[in-house]
Amino acid sequence: MSNQERITPGSGRGLGRGGGRGRQPGGFGLGAGGECLCLKCGVKVPHKRGIPCYEQKCPKCGQAMTRAR
């Protein structure tokens, strides 16, 4: 058996050793309640369950919103 065919613990990929931050990019896992905030003009609107704030547009200026903490 050559060195390339030999499998040793920790030598391969997919062993769960990554440092991932979770499933949602930029998400904070803040739950269903809360508010979405426009960083451009300061408007706050209630967060809609199932729709990330970054997918909502500000009703006043049209800018993408972010989750208020």
C-alpha positions as CSV (number, residue, x, y, z in Angstrom):
1,M,0.0,0.0,0.0
2,S,1.4,3.4,-1.0
3,N,1.4,6.5,1.2
4,Q,-1.5,8.0,-0.8
5,E,-3.7,5.0,-0.1
6,R,-3.0,4.8,3.6
7,I,-5.7,6.4,5.7
8,T,-4.9,7.6,9.2
9,P,-7.1,9.4,11.7
10,G,-7.3,13.1,11.0
11,S,-5.7,12.9,7.5
12,G,-8.9,13.3,5.5
13,R,-11.6,15.8,4.9
14,G,-15.1,15.8,6.3
15,L,-14.1,14.9,9.9
16,G,-16.1,17.7,11.5
17,R,-13.1,19.8,12.4
18,G,-14.3,23.0,10.8
19,G,-15.0,26.3,12.6
20,G,-18.3,27.2,11.0
21,R,-20.5,29.9,12.6
22,G,-23.9,28.4,11.9
23,R,-26.4,28.0,9.1
24,Q,-27.4,31.5,8.2
25,P,-24.9,34.0,6.8
26,G,-24.8,37.0,9.1
27,G,-27.6,35.7,11.2
28,F,-27.7,36.2,15.0
29,G,-30.5,33.7,15.7
30,L,-32.6,36.3,17.4
31,G,-35.9,34.5,17.0
32,A,-39.3,35.4,15.5
33,G,-39.9,38.7,17.3
34,G,-38.0,42.0,17.1
35,E,-37.6,44.6,14.5
36,C,-35.8,45.3,11.2
37,L,-33.8,48.5,11.0
38,C,-32.8,50.7,8.1
39,L,-29.2,51.8,8.7
40,K,-29.6,54.7,6.1
41,C,-32.7,56.5,7.5
42,G,-33.3,54.8,10.9
43,V,-36.8,53.4,10.2
44,K,-37.8,50.4,12.2
45,V,-40.5,47.9,11.2
46,P,-41.7,44.7,12.9
47,H,-39.8,41.6,11.9
48,K,-41.8,39.2,9.7
49,R,-41.4,35.5,10.6
50,G,-39.7,33.5,7.9
51,I,-38.4,36.6,6.1
52,P,-34.8,37.7,6.9
53,C,-34.5,41.4,7.5
54,Y,-31.8,41.7,4.9
55,E,-34.3,40.6,2.3
56,Q,-36.8,43.4,3.2
57,K,-36.6,46.9,1.7
58,C,-37.1,50.0,3.8
59,P,-40.6,51.4,3.1
60,K,-39.2,55.0,3.3
61,C,-35.9,54.9,1.2
62,G,-35.8,51.4,-0.4
63,Q,-32.5,50.4,1.3
64,A,-32.0,46.8,2.4
65,M,-32.7,46.5,6.1
66,T,-30.8,44.7,9.0
67,R,-32.0,43.1,12.2
68,A,-32.1,45.4,15.2
69,R,-30.6,43.9,18.3
